[in-house]
């Protein structure tokens, strides 16, 4: 099952603060342990390259923490970074 997460969708969702816990629980339950692929460049001084893959370690308030295949651990910012779940 593939998911595409994009800025407009998550901006709308996370502006609905009363639904935050529901969304956070959903993401934590369905993303931890899944492989993700970066689709668009990150806004980071030392970004992960587009097309790199990694495994989701945990989900926080606005960050999906990923252990990338190149050995780095760097979070995806929900509502800013574009990625897809590949398994």
Wavefront OBJ file of the C-alpha trace (Angstrom):
o trace
v 0.000 0.000 0.000
v 1.492 3.343 -1.072
v 0.888 6.660 0.652
v 1.956 10.067 -0.598
v 2.221 12.722 2.082
v 2.253 16.308 0.915
v 2.315 19.772 2.487
v -1.256 20.861 1.701
v -2.860 17.719 3.102
v -0.893 17.704 6.346
v -1.204 21.471 6.833
v -4.979 21.045 6.784
v -4.934 18.020 9.060
v -2.580 19.444 11.668
v -4.512 22.713 11.872
v -7.324 20.622 13.353
v -5.765 20.341 16.820
v -8.620 18.383 18.355
v -7.863 15.521 15.950
v -4.142 15.464 16.692
v -4.137 12.432 18.991
v -6.135 10.378 16.511
v -3.722 11.238 13.701
v -0.624 10.695 15.853
v -1.856 7.262 16.936
v -2.678 6.364 13.326
v 0.773 7.388 12.095
v 2.552 5.631 14.944
v 0.594 2.425 14.419
v 0.884 2.349 10.631
v 4.318 3.836 9.932
v 6.751 2.476 12.532
v 8.844 -0.241 10.915
v 7.775 0.706 7.378
v 10.228 1.662 4.666
v 9.945 5.174 3.258
v 11.454 6.920 0.249
v 12.220 10.641 0.035
v 10.375 12.151 -2.965
v 11.402 15.838 -2.856
v 14.491 17.606 -1.469
v 14.596 18.337 2.281
v 15.103 21.811 3.731
v 18.139 20.876 5.841
v 21.791 22.034 5.885
v 22.876 18.420 5.334
v 19.859 16.849 3.611
v 19.160 13.274 2.693
v 19.259 12.918 -1.098
v 16.045 12.437 -3.063
v 15.367 8.767 -3.728
v 17.053 7.535 -0.539
v 15.193 4.994 1.547
v 15.023 4.239 5.236
v 12.996 2.653 8.045
v 10.628 4.619 10.294
v 11.798 4.421 13.930
v 9.113 6.506 15.630
v 6.548 9.238 15.143
v 6.512 12.415 17.230
v 4.359 15.550 17.280
v 5.509 16.865 13.905
v 8.368 14.536 12.981
v 8.645 11.041 11.574
v 12.053 9.757 12.684
v 13.829 7.648 10.066
v 17.003 5.546 10.109
v 18.229 6.057 6.544
v 20.063 3.350 4.588
v 23.181 5.552 4.454
v 23.476 5.220 8.262
v 22.059 8.611 9.242
v 19.039 9.199 11.455
v 17.068 12.252 10.397
v 13.417 13.104 10.802
v 10.879 13.941 8.138
v 8.890 17.031 9.063
v 5.168 16.389 8.642
v 3.728 19.065 6.393
v 7.097 20.001 4.889
v 8.987 16.945 3.631
v 7.445 14.842 0.863
v 7.941 11.085 1.057
v 6.157 7.866 0.248
v 5.740 4.617 2.114
v 7.128 1.838 -0.068
v 6.052 -1.243 1.916
l 1 2 3 4 5 6 7 8 9 10 11 12 13 14 15 16 17 18 19 20 21 22 23 24 25 26 27 28 29 30 31 32 33 34 35 36 37 38 39 40 41 42 43 44 45 46 47 48 49 50 51 52 53 54 55 56 57 58 59 60 61 62 63 64 65 66 67 68 69 70 71 72 73 74 75 76 77 78 79 80 81 82 83 84 85 86 87
